[in-house]
């Protein structure tokens, strides 16, 4: 990560003077409005979503501070709502070996939940923990010849948009929720063992946006295999029906000047759904990992065995380049 006030990754290393290698030395924050009526599920997903920034940086979570905006209501109603949100969050924090150490609430028009999360990026050696000079994974370490792995399927944005319009199938909403509840904790551990050098989690900018961030910070171009991109059950149907998340067009506009496509983009093409899905904003999405070519198939097998059944190799880093390009094939 860069020195100074602004750092380019989703997780920031704390200055040496502010940390002890036995405690937290990295921090991140995330916050979003609730998109489900179930506050317990909302708390679980919000915690996993926030923790994902740490896992995408190879950092082990240690603690969290909650930020919750509660809709107007009686003290009893607000207390009950907060209890359900935090109960769900604590469940996931405990699973990540992290503790909720405090928080803040305020009133607003709708329920919104977020967490500042702390973690330890240190590596343990025989003579004790070592304070790192950099995060284990960053967005700036893609190397030519590496393959790109995606741990979870795309489609939460379009499915949640369809759900808001009351046109989503129940099983596709259930699949999206199951994906969001599948944390990146195990994938992080596998990636560290595999020697991953670069990673990010796929969230609001969509796969294409986050991929472009990595390319620009690494100074590389990549090739993306559209046909290999996994989608959540029901996402293709909603894309074909013309449903799009409110952020879809903005995400596409942000990256379209960097995309070279030799594949058909009409609705009859076999990769039309994937082409649209790369602009779809994700909540609690998967990790995008760089892995050396000779290790990639083994890492995918390990991810599948660890509970990421749709993990896939979706592309490769082609070259160092001052003119970053994402070349689509499929």
N, C-alpha and C positions, 0 to 999 in steps of 0.2 A: 504494500500500500504506500501511497505517496506521503511524504512528510507534510506537516502544516495543518491548517484548519480543515481543508477539504481533502478527503480521500476518495479514490475512485471506485472502491468496492462497496458492497452492501453492508459489510462489517468493517468497523474501524478498530485498529489496534490502539490500546491506551498507551500513553507515554510511559517510559520506564519509571519515571519519578512518581507515577500515579498507581503503580501496580506492584504486586509481589508475585513471583512466578508460581506460588502455591495457590493463588486465588484467580479471580477473573482478570483477564487482560485483553478482552475484546468485547465490543458492544454493538448492537444493532437495534433498530426500532421499526415497527410496522403497525398499521392501524387501518381499519375499514368499517363501513356501515354493514350492519347485519343484512343478509340476503335470505335467511331462513326464519321461519316462525318459531323454531325451537331454540331457546336461549342456551341450553346445555350443549347442543351440537355447535352452535355459534361460538361458544367459548372454546370448545375443543379445536375447531378449525382455525380460529384466530390464533391460538397458541402455537399450533403446528406451523401455520403460515409465517409467524414471526420467527420461530426457531429455525425455519428453513434457511434464512439468510446466514445463520451461523454454520449450519451443515454445509451450505454451498461454499463456505470458506474453509472447510475442514476443521471447524472449531467445535469443541465439546461444550454444550450448554451447562451453566452452573446456577443461574438465578434469573428472575424476571420481576418486573414491576408493571402492574396493570394500569391501563387508562380506559375508562368506561364512560361513555355518554349514555345517560338513561333518559328515556322519554318521560314526559310529565306524568305524574300519578301520585297516589298517596304514598306516604313513607313505607307502609306495609307492602304495597305493590312494588315499589322500587327495590326494597330490601329483598323481596322474593326473587325478582328478576336478577338482581346482582348475585344472589346466592347461586342460582342455576348457572349463570355465565361463568362464575369463578370456579364452581365445582367441576364443570367441564374442562376448564383451563388447567386446573390443578391435576386432573387425571392425566393429561398429556405432558405436563411439566414433570410430574413424578416419573412417567415412563421414560423421559429424557434425562433423568437424574438431575433435574433442576428444581429449585424451590421458588415459590412466590413469596417475595419478601416485602411487598407493599403495593401501593397504588394510589390512584386518584379518581374521583368520580365528578361528573358535572351533569347538568340537565341540558337537554336538546330536543330536537324534533323527532329523532329516531335513535334506536339502539345502535351504538358504534362501539367497537371493541378493538383494543390494541395493546401491545406489550413492548416495553424496552427490555431486551434480553441481553444477558451477559454470558460470556463463555471463556474457556481457556484454550488458547492456541498452542500451548507449550507442548514440547515433546519430552517424554520421560527418558532419562538416560541413567546409567549406573550411578552417577554421582548426584542424582536428583533432577528435578524439573529444570528446563532451560527456557528462558524468556526468548521468544523468537524475534528476529528482525523483520519478518514478514509473515503474512498469513500462509498456512499450508497450501491453499488453493487461491488463486486470484483470477481475475478476468483477463489479465495481461500476459498469460504464459502459454498461449496456443503455439504449437510448433509444427512446421511443415512435416507431413507424413503421418501425423497423428490422426486417429479416427475419433469421431464425435458420437457419444452415446447419450440417448435420452432415456431416463429411468421410468417415466410415467406418461400415459397418453394425454393428448390435448382435447379440449372441448368444453371445459367448464363454463367459459364465457357464453357461448352460444346456447348451451343447455339451460343455464340460469336465466338467460334472456327469454328463452322459450317458456320456461316455468313462470316467469313474471307475466307473460302474455296468456298463461293458462293453456298452452298448446303442447307442452312437453309430456312425453310418456313417463309414467311413474317409474318404470325400470331404468330409463336413462337418467332420471334425477337421482335415483338410488345409486347408480353406477358412478355418477359424478361425486356424490357425497362420499362414497367408499374410497374413491381416488383421493379426495381432499383429506380424508382421515388417515391415509397411508403415509406416514411421515417419511422424511428423507434420512432419518437417523442411521438406518442400516446401510443405505447407499453411501453415506458419508464414510462409514468405517471401511466398506469395501473399496471405495475410491482411494482412501489413504493407503491401504495395503497395496493397491495396484500401482501406486506411484503417479497418480493423477497430478498434473501440473496446473490445469486451468479448469474452472467450473463456475457455473452460475445457476441460480434457480429460475424457473420460468414462471413469471408472474404477470404484472399488468401490461408490460410492453409486448407480450406474446413471444413465441419462439423466435421469430425473425428479428424483433427488436433487441432481445437479449443476446442473440447470436451476433448481431451487428456490433453491439457494445464490445463483445469479446474480440471480434475481428479488428476493430479500430484500436483498441488498447493493446492488442498483440502485434498489429501491423501485418496481418495476413489476409489472404482470401481463402474461401472455402467452397466446397461443392456439397450441395444438399440433395439427398435422394428423397424426393417427395413420396414415392411409393412405399418407402420404409417407415414413414412417420405413423405411429399408432394413434388412433382416435378412440375416445370414450364411446361406448355403445349409445347410439342415438344421435351423436353429433352430426354425422353425415346426412341424416334425414333432415335435421333442422337447417343445415347449410343449404341443402337442395331446396328447402321450402322458402329460402330467402331470409331466414332469421339471422341477425347479426347482433353482437354485443354493441353497446353504445361507443366503445373505444376501438372497434374494429377498423373503421375508416381512418381514424387518426394514426393508429399503429401502421397501417399499410402506407399511408402518405409519408411517414417518417423514414421508411426503408426502401421505397420503390426505386429511388435513384441508384441504389447500390445492387439491385437485383438484375441478373441476366438469366433469362428463361428461354430454353429451347424446346419447351413442352407446351402443348395446347392448354389454354386456360379457360376454354368454354365449358359449359355445364355437362357436356357429353364426355369429356376427358376422364380417364380413370383416376386421375390425381386431382380433380377439381376440388374435392373436399379438403384434401391435405393442403392445397395451395391457399385456400381460404383460412384453414385452421392455423396456419403459421402466424396469422395476424390476430388471432383470438386471444384476448387477455385471460390469464389463468389465475385462479386462486389456489394457493397451496399446491402449485404445480411441481413437476419433477425437476431433477437436476440434469443439466447438460454438462457432460464430462469429456475431457480430452484424455485419450488412452493410447499408448503406443500400439502400433498395428499388431505386433506379435502377441499382445496380451488381451486384445479386444474381445475375442470370442470367449475366452475364459471368464472375463469380467462380466459379460452379458449372462453367461450361465450362472455365475455366482449371484447376480442380481435377481434372476428369475427364481433361483432356489431360496433367496432371502425374502421373497414376497412381492417382487415387481415383475409380474408375469408378462408384461408387454414391453419390457426393456428392450431396446433395439439400437443397432448401429445405424445412424441416419445420415452420415456424411463424413467428410475428411477435410483436413487442412491441406491446401494444395501448394501454397507458396507464400514467401514473404512478399509483401506488396505495399507500396505507399498509396496505391489506388485500390482500396478495399472493394472486393466484389463477392457477392453470394451467387454462385451459379447453380441454378435449379436443373435437375435432371429427373426423368421419371415419365 
